[in-house]
Amino acid sequence: MGIFTILFSGLDAAHIFAFLGAWIIAITVAIVFHEFAHSFTAVKMGDETPRMAGRLTLNPAKHFDALGFVFLIILGFGWSKPVPINSNNFRNVRKGEVLVSLSGIITNFILFIIFLFCYVLCMLYLDSTVFFYEFLQMMFFYLASTNLFFAVFNLLPLYPLDGFNFIRAFCRYDNKFIQFMYKWSFLIMLVLLLTGALGWLLGNFANVVINGFLSLFTHMLI
């Protein structure tokens, strides 16, 4: 997903602007709640660093990296400001590192379920020929799919993603896998992106999850 997908979708101008707005809203929500979850969990575990850095907030400006956000809008891949965390301040270091790593992923997945349920409600009970209802339907779908993408992407065991940090919490610093990922994660990520393998893997996995929940929610509501 990216801005070009919408621009060259063949939609009229009104739909393009509406869907671009929905896409930007979806990205903003996914990023802000993901980073806020890290900050909130770190503070609860005893580290006040995120609060002192102004990251214990839902204000998007505090979490966005300008270049990363532009890349995300244009290419569908980008980054946000990492939350500053000092794990030495955690009351229980390993527990704190594990929970902080998982908090963003879990938050995005919960939001995915909520927004996909809203999308199904719109599909079943709103007239999609009405422009505003069509916009709501697409916005909820973008919100759901974007949050799922964030959750799945961050599960990858590549530095500095949450999946890597989760594994690192159980390993010694000199662990060979950890050292390998510190050295080569960027190159691995670049290869996955340039070959399209990352998009293919995440896209197919996300489609399976989305279709499964769509079927579940549809059966629940009909």
C-alpha positions as a printed Julia matrix, in Angstrom:
222×3 Matrix{Float64}:
   0.0     0.0     0.0
   1.19    3.5    -0.81
   0.05    6.77   -2.24
   0.62    5.59   -5.81
  -1.75    2.67   -5.29
  -4.53    5.17   -4.63
  -3.48    7.76   -7.2
  -3.42    5.23  -10.04
  -6.47    3.27   -8.91
  -8.69    4.82  -11.58
 -10.9     6.53   -9.0
 -12.33   10.0    -9.52
 -10.76   12.99   -7.74
 -13.25   13.0    -4.85
 -12.6     9.33   -4.07
  -8.84    9.77   -4.4
  -8.77   12.62   -1.85
 -11.14   10.75    0.47
  -9.15    7.53    0.35
  -5.84    9.37    0.74
  -7.3    10.97    3.86
  -8.37    7.56    5.16
  -4.92    6.12    4.41
  -3.13    8.93    6.27
  -5.5     8.58    9.24
  -4.81    4.84    9.33
  -1.03    5.3     9.3
  -1.22    7.97   12.0
  -3.34    5.84   14.32
  -1.16    2.76   13.86
   2.09    4.63   14.54
   0.86    6.72   17.45
  -0.76    3.87   19.37
   2.18    1.55   18.69
   4.72    4.01   20.09
   2.45    5.11   22.94
   2.08    1.46   23.97
   5.88    1.14   24.21
   6.1     4.33   26.27
   3.2     3.45   28.57
   4.52   -0.06   29.25
   8.07    1.15   29.9
   6.83    3.7    32.43
   4.68    1.05   34.13
   7.76   -1.17   34.35
   9.64    1.58   36.19
  11.44    3.57   33.48
  10.48    7.25   33.34
  12.65    7.93   30.27
   9.73    7.95   27.78
   7.78   10.38   29.97
  10.77   12.71   30.3
  11.27   12.55   26.52
   7.66   13.61   25.97
   6.67   10.29   24.42
   3.94    9.31   26.88
   1.38   11.02   24.68
  -1.0    10.42   21.78
   0.24   13.58   20.05
   1.41   12.4    16.58
   4.06   15.13   16.34
   5.96   13.53   19.22
   6.19   10.15   17.5
   6.64   10.96   13.8
   9.95   11.01   12.03
   9.33   13.44    9.14
  11.32   11.51    6.52
  10.03    8.14    7.72
   6.44    9.36    7.52
   6.93   10.68    3.97
   8.43    7.33    2.92
   5.51    5.52    4.52
   2.96    7.65    2.68
   4.7     7.43   -0.69
   6.18    3.93   -0.67
   4.12    2.16    1.97
   7.26    1.56    4.04
   8.8     3.92    6.58
   9.63    4.43   10.23
   8.84    6.48   13.33
  10.99    7.87   16.12
  12.15    5.06   18.4
  10.98    5.46   21.99
  13.99    6.12   24.28
  14.02    3.42   26.93
  16.54    2.57   29.64
  15.89   -1.04   30.6
  18.23   -0.71   33.58
  15.43    1.25   35.25
  12.95   -1.63   35.0
  12.02   -3.26   38.26
  12.45   -6.59   36.45
  14.71   -6.13   33.42
  13.76   -9.22   31.43
  10.04   -8.9    32.13
  10.16   -5.22   31.24
  11.99   -5.82   27.95
   9.57   -8.58   26.96
   6.44   -6.58   27.78
   7.7    -3.41   26.11
   8.59   -5.4    22.99
   5.17   -7.04   22.82
   3.08   -4.01   23.8
   3.16   -2.29   20.42
   2.39   -5.51   18.53
  -0.48   -6.43   20.84
  -1.92   -2.9    20.66
  -1.86   -2.9    16.86
  -3.49   -6.34   16.74
  -6.27   -5.29   19.13
  -6.91   -2.2    16.99
  -6.98   -4.44   13.91
  -9.77   -6.54   15.43
 -11.77   -3.48   16.53
 -11.51   -1.67   13.2
 -12.18   -4.78   11.12
 -15.34   -5.38   13.15
 -16.39   -1.79   12.41
 -15.66   -2.42    8.72
 -17.94   -5.47    8.7
 -20.68   -3.45   10.42
 -20.39   -0.81    7.7
 -20.53   -3.42    4.97
 -23.61   -5.09    6.39
 -25.67   -2.15    7.6
 -24.64    0.98    5.67
 -25.42    1.85    2.06
 -22.02    1.95    0.34
 -23.5     3.92   -2.58
 -23.63    6.92   -0.2
 -20.23    8.61   -0.48
 -19.76    9.25    3.26
 -20.64    5.66    4.15
 -18.26    4.42    1.46
 -15.55    6.59    2.99
 -16.25    5.19    6.46
 -16.1     1.67    5.13
 -12.75    2.22    3.43
 -11.32    4.13    6.39
 -12.11    1.27    8.76
 -10.57   -1.21    6.31
  -7.39    0.88    6.03
  -7.28    1.24    9.83
  -7.64   -2.52   10.25
  -5.18   -3.58    7.55
  -2.55   -0.98    8.51
  -2.61   -1.99   12.17
  -2.33   -5.65   11.18
   0.61   -4.86    8.92
   2.37   -3.0    11.75
   1.79   -5.92   14.11
   3.03   -8.57   11.68
   5.97   -6.52   10.42
   7.21   -5.86   13.95
   7.16   -9.58   14.69
  10.12  -10.05   12.36
  13.32  -10.91   14.29
  15.28   -8.11   12.61
  17.04   -5.35   14.54
  15.61   -2.96   15.71
  12.09   -4.41   15.35
  10.08   -5.65   18.33
  10.48   -9.29   17.33
  14.25   -8.91   17.63
  13.98   -7.11   20.97
  11.73   -9.87   22.29
  14.3   -12.54   21.4
  17.17  -10.42   22.71
  15.52  -10.26   26.13
  16.23  -13.99   26.55
  19.77  -13.99   25.17
  23.2   -12.94   26.31
  24.67   -9.91   24.58
  27.33  -12.08   22.89
  24.74  -14.49   21.46
  25.72  -15.27   17.84
  22.23  -14.7    16.45
  21.93  -11.34   18.21
  25.34  -10.19   16.98
  24.54  -11.39   13.46
  21.31   -9.4    13.42
  22.99   -6.28   14.78
  25.4    -6.48   11.85
  23.23   -7.68    8.98
  19.59   -6.77    9.69
  19.66   -3.62    7.59
  21.01   -5.5     4.58
  18.5    -8.33    5.03
  15.67   -5.79    5.25
  16.91   -3.98    2.14
  17.06   -7.21    0.14
  13.58   -8.23    1.29
  12.23   -4.84    0.25
  13.98   -4.56   -3.12
  13.05   -8.11   -4.16
   9.43   -7.64   -3.09
   9.73  -10.68   -0.82
   8.76   -8.7     2.28
   5.59   -7.33    0.71
   4.68  -10.75   -0.67
   5.19  -12.56    2.64
   3.44   -9.97    4.81
   0.69   -9.4     2.27
  -0.19  -13.08    1.95
  -0.11  -13.64    5.69
  -2.22  -10.53    6.31
  -4.77  -11.65    3.71
  -5.19  -15.0     5.46
  -5.72  -13.3     8.83
  -8.09  -10.65    7.43
 -10.18  -13.19    5.53
 -10.39  -15.41    8.59
 -11.66  -12.61   10.82
 -13.97  -11.29    8.11
 -15.61  -14.69    7.9
 -15.87  -14.91   11.68
 -17.4   -11.45   12.14
 -19.78  -11.87    9.21
 -21.13  -15.12   10.68
 -21.49  -13.46   14.07
 -23.55  -10.56   12.71
 -25.76  -12.27   10.17
